[in-house]
Amino acid sequence: MFSHIFFDLDGTLTDPAQGITNSFSHALKEMGREIPSYATLCSFIGPPIKETFANLGFSKEGIEEGVKKYREYFSTKGLYENKVYEGIPELLAELKAAGKKLVVATSKPEIFSVQIAEHFGFSRYFENICGSTMDQSRSTKASVIEYALERNKINDKSKVLMVGDREHDIFGARQNGLKSCGVLFGYGTRQELEKAGADFIAKDISVLKAICMEN
């Protein structure tokens, strides 16, 4: 039985599309770059922000400037242009009542993640909210999960399940020796998650609940 459930934030607990796409649009516009399609902007949800700017062809200096411009918008507006997925609060309440220890493990900066969880009223379900650092010294999903394991003093990794919607969540779990569950109500496809090696796939909240409760 899993004693601890680690949850990704974007695309797993909340749908952050409006805030993230607006933040990337702001950054790219400020830097004189063409703004891609909405579908392409949505594909940026999940991966570490530096990785996204690198994939767009920015230099090291350009990546740093891109992150700065992104956060100009996100820190004041974007983090609240967000919504909790239907059924998530009920799921978290049931898992906590069943004795599961819940932890957020996200590549989003921890300071923003805490603000989002508190603003939308679900921080009370979690033991800790673990995220990346503002200086990006801890930015990969693997490093965030490692930090979450240490912060929560978890020694038996067989008792931990990582839940997320993108391949980065699955890869990060595997790098830390954890089982993982990919969810299909976020921004990753079944093909992406299965190829990454997800141990479980949840097509909706009810399936996710069963996986968390029965394993």
C-alpha positions as CSV (number, residue, x, y, z in Angstrom):
1,M,0.0,0.0,0.0
2,F,1.2,3.5,-0.8
3,S,1.6,5.6,2.3
4,H,2.6,8.8,0.5
5,I,1.2,10.2,-2.7
6,F,3.2,12.9,-4.5
7,F,1.2,15.2,-6.8
8,D,2.4,17.3,-9.7
9,L,0.7,20.7,-9.7
10,D,0.1,22.0,-13.3
11,G,-2.1,19.7,-15.3
12,T,-2.7,17.4,-12.3
13,L,-4.2,19.4,-9.5
14,T,-5.0,22.5,-11.5
15,D,-5.5,23.6,-15.1
16,P,-3.0,26.5,-15.5
17,A,-3.4,27.0,-19.2
18,Q,-4.5,30.6,-19.2
19,G,-1.8,31.8,-16.8
20,I,1.1,29.9,-18.3
21,T,0.2,30.7,-21.9
22,N,-0.3,34.4,-21.1
23,S,3.1,34.4,-19.3
24,F,4.9,32.8,-22.2
25,S,3.2,35.2,-24.6
26,H,4.2,38.2,-22.6
27,A,7.9,37.0,-22.4
28,L,8.1,36.2,-26.1
29,K,6.5,39.5,-27.1
30,E,8.8,41.5,-24.8
31,M,11.8,39.7,-26.4
32,G,10.6,40.4,-30.0
33,R,9.8,36.8,-30.8
34,E,6.8,35.6,-32.7
35,I,4.1,34.1,-30.4
36,P,3.3,30.5,-31.4
37,S,-0.1,29.0,-31.6
38,Y,-2.2,28.3,-28.5
39,A,-1.7,24.6,-28.9
40,T,2.1,25.1,-28.9
41,L,1.9,27.4,-25.9
42,C,0.0,24.7,-24.0
43,S,2.8,22.2,-24.8
44,F,5.0,24.3,-22.6
45,I,2.9,23.3,-19.6
46,G,4.9,20.8,-17.5
47,P,8.5,21.0,-18.5
48,P,11.0,23.2,-16.5
49,I,10.8,26.8,-17.8
50,K,14.5,26.9,-18.7
51,E,14.1,23.8,-20.8
52,T,11.3,25.4,-22.7
53,F,13.3,28.6,-23.6
54,A,16.3,26.4,-24.5
55,N,14.1,24.4,-26.9
56,L,13.0,27.7,-28.5
57,G,16.6,28.3,-29.4
58,F,17.5,31.0,-26.9
59,S,21.1,31.5,-25.8
60,K,22.1,31.1,-22.1
61,E,21.5,34.9,-21.6
62,G,18.3,34.8,-23.6
63,I,17.0,31.9,-21.4
64,E,17.7,34.0,-18.2
65,E,15.9,37.0,-19.8
66,G,13.0,34.8,-20.8
67,V,12.5,33.5,-17.3
68,K,12.7,37.0,-16.0
69,K,10.0,38.3,-18.5
70,Y,7.8,35.2,-17.9
71,R,7.8,35.9,-14.1
72,E,7.0,39.6,-14.6
73,Y,3.6,38.5,-15.7
74,F,3.2,35.2,-13.8
75,S,4.1,36.6,-10.4
76,T,1.3,39.2,-10.4
77,K,-1.4,37.8,-12.7
78,G,-0.6,34.4,-14.2
79,L,-0.5,32.3,-11.0
80,Y,-4.2,33.2,-10.4
81,E,-5.3,32.6,-14.0
82,N,-5.8,29.0,-13.0
83,K,-8.5,26.6,-11.9
84,V,-8.7,23.5,-9.8
85,Y,-9.8,20.4,-11.7
86,E,-13.3,19.3,-10.8
87,G,-13.2,16.5,-8.3
88,I,-9.7,17.2,-7.0
89,P,-10.6,18.7,-3.7
90,E,-12.9,15.7,-2.9
91,L,-10.1,13.3,-4.0
92,L,-7.6,15.0,-1.7
93,A,-10.0,15.0,1.2
94,E,-10.8,11.3,0.8
95,L,-7.1,10.3,0.5
96,K,-6.2,12.3,3.6
97,A,-9.1,10.8,5.5
98,A,-7.9,7.4,4.6
99,G,-4.5,8.1,6.1
100,K,-2.5,8.9,3.0
101,K,0.3,11.5,3.4
102,L,0.0,13.9,0.4
103,V,2.8,16.0,-0.9
104,V,3.1,18.4,-3.9
105,A,6.2,17.8,-6.0
106,T,6.3,20.4,-8.8
107,S,8.8,22.0,-11.1
108,K,7.0,25.3,-10.5
109,P,8.9,27.6,-8.0
110,E,7.9,26.6,-4.5
111,I,7.0,30.2,-3.6
112,F,4.4,30.4,-6.4
113,S,3.1,26.8,-5.7
114,V,2.4,27.6,-2.1
115,Q,0.5,30.8,-3.1
116,I,-1.6,28.9,-5.6
117,A,-2.4,26.1,-3.1
118,E,-3.4,28.6,-0.5
119,H,-5.4,30.8,-2.9
120,F,-7.4,27.9,-4.2
121,G,-7.9,26.3,-0.7
122,F,-6.2,22.9,-1.1
123,S,-3.0,23.5,0.9
124,R,-4.5,22.0,4.0
125,Y,-4.5,18.6,2.5
126,F,-0.7,18.5,2.0
127,E,2.1,17.7,4.4
128,N,4.4,19.8,2.3
129,I,4.4,21.7,-0.9
130,C,7.8,21.1,-2.6
131,G,8.8,23.0,-5.7
132,S,11.8,24.4,-7.6
133,T,14.0,27.2,-6.5
134,M,13.8,30.7,-8.0
135,D,17.4,30.5,-9.0
136,Q,16.7,27.3,-10.8
137,S,19.3,25.4,-8.9
138,R,16.6,22.8,-8.2
139,S,14.5,22.7,-11.3
140,T,14.2,19.2,-12.8
141,K,11.4,17.0,-11.7
142,A,14.0,14.4,-10.5
143,S,15.7,17.0,-8.2
144,V,12.3,18.2,-6.9
145,I,11.2,14.6,-6.0
146,E,14.6,13.9,-4.3
147,Y,14.1,17.1,-2.3
148,A,10.5,16.0,-1.4
149,L,11.7,12.6,-0.2
150,E,14.3,14.2,2.0
151,R,12.0,16.9,3.3
152,N,9.4,14.4,4.3
153,K,12.0,12.0,5.8
154,I,10.9,9.1,3.6
155,N,13.2,6.1,3.6
156,D,10.9,3.4,2.0
157,K,10.5,4.5,-1.6
158,S,8.2,1.5,-2.3
159,K,5.5,3.3,-0.3
160,V,5.5,6.4,-2.6
161,L,3.5,7.0,-5.7
162,M,4.2,10.0,-8.0
163,V,1.2,11.3,-9.9
164,G,1.6,13.6,-12.9
165,D,0.4,14.4,-16.4
166,R,3.7,14.6,-18.4
167,E,6.7,12.4,-19.1
168,H,8.9,14.6,-16.9
169,D,6.8,13.3,-13.9
170,I,7.3,9.7,-14.9
171,F,11.0,10.1,-15.7
172,G,11.6,11.9,-12.4
173,A,9.9,9.2,-10.4
174,R,11.9,6.5,-12.1
175,Q,15.2,8.3,-11.5
176,N,14.3,8.3,-7.8
177,G,13.1,4.7,-7.7
178,L,9.4,5.5,-7.3
179,K,6.3,4.0,-8.9
180,S,4.3,6.5,-11.0
181,C,0.8,7.2,-12.3
182,G,0.1,9.2,-15.4
183,V,-3.2,11.1,-15.6
184,L,-5.0,11.8,-18.9
185,F,-7.0,14.8,-17.8
186,G,-3.9,17.0,-18.0
187,Y,-1.6,17.9,-20.9
188,G,0.2,14.6,-21.6
189,T,-1.1,11.8,-23.9
190,R,-1.5,8.2,-23.1
191,Q,1.3,7.5,-25.6
192,E,3.7,9.9,-24.0
193,L,3.0,8.5,-20.5
194,E,3.2,4.9,-21.5
195,K,6.4,5.5,-23.5
196,A,7.9,7.2,-20.4
197,G,7.2,4.0,-18.4
198,A,4.3,5.0,-16.2
199,D,3.3,2.1,-13.9
200,F,-0.3,3.2,-13.9
201,I,-2.6,5.3,-16.1
202,A,-5.6,7.1,-14.8
203,K,-8.1,8.3,-17.4
204,D,-10.1,10.2,-14.8
205,I,-10.4,11.1,-11.1
206,S,-12.3,8.0,-10.2
207,V,-9.6,5.7,-11.6
208,L,-6.9,7.8,-9.9
209,K,-8.7,7.4,-6.6
210,A,-8.8,3.6,-7.0
211,I,-5.1,3.4,-7.9
212,C,-4.2,5.5,-4.8
213,M,-6.5,3.6,-2.4
214,E,-5.9,0.0,-3.6
215,N,-2.2,0.0,-4.1
